[in-house]
Amino acid sequence: MEEIILAKGTKEEKYESLFPQLEALWAGEDDLIANMANTVAAIKQVFDFHWVGFYFVKESDLVLGPFQGPIACTRIPFGKGVCGKAWEEGQTILVPDVELFPGHIACSALSRSEIVVPVFGLQTGFVESLESAASIIAVLDIDSAIVNDFDLTDKRWLEKICQKMAS
């Protein structure tokens, strides 16, 4: 596949078109970084969000991974900003207006709303049980220049994308 086919229509219809195209990109490729890079490029192409990218969990920080958009913050501490809070809480966070989010980290003044989705995966190395091995390995962070740009449709599809990509 060389190019993502852009669907017209509602947000739901765009995700319905995008998801199988992402699955085709991931098929046969087991490198998570390569899959993340193609995922952010496809999401950026379809929705033209201000910034789309991943941050990897590295000790007590989130460290910048594959992204599309302007230069970004390189490290985000655990529990700080929207990304750090999503990591801490282990759940997706939707922020309709970033200026109203306590402790928001402004990597770009153009960002007005944000969604952050945890990516769960298996940690490498010794683990006591499979249950303790499943943990957050990264977060998908998407910023929009439009206030209140994200909703439950984005949440549902982006969680599905992250779950499938990391499996």
Stockholm file with secondary structure:
# STOCKHOLM 1.0

chainA/1-167         MEEIILAKGTKEEKYESLFPQLEALWAGEDDLIANMANTVAAIKQVFDFHWVGFYFVKESDLVLGPFQGPIACTRIPFGKGVCGKAWEEGQTILVPDVELFPGHIACSALSRSEIVVPVFGLQTGFVESLESAASIIAVLDIDSAIVNDFDLTDKRWLEKICQKMAS
#=GR chainA/1-167 SS CCSCCCCCSCHHHHHHHHHHHHHHHHTTCCCHHHHHHHHHHHHHHHHCCSEEEEEEEETTEEEEEEEESSCCCSEEETTCHHHHHHHHHTSCEEESCGGGSTTCCCSCTTCCEEEEEEEEEECCSCCSSHHHHEEEEEEEEEEESSTTCCCHHHHHHHHHHHHHHHC
#=GC SS_cons         CCSCCCCCSCHHHHHHHHHHHHHHHHTTCCCHHHHHHHHHHHHHHHHCCSEEEEEEEETTEEEEEEEESSCCCSEEETTCHHHHHHHHHTSCEEESCGGGSTTCCCSCTTCCEEEEEEEEEECCSCCSSHHHHEEEEEEEEEEESSTTCCCHHHHHHHHHHHHHHHC
//
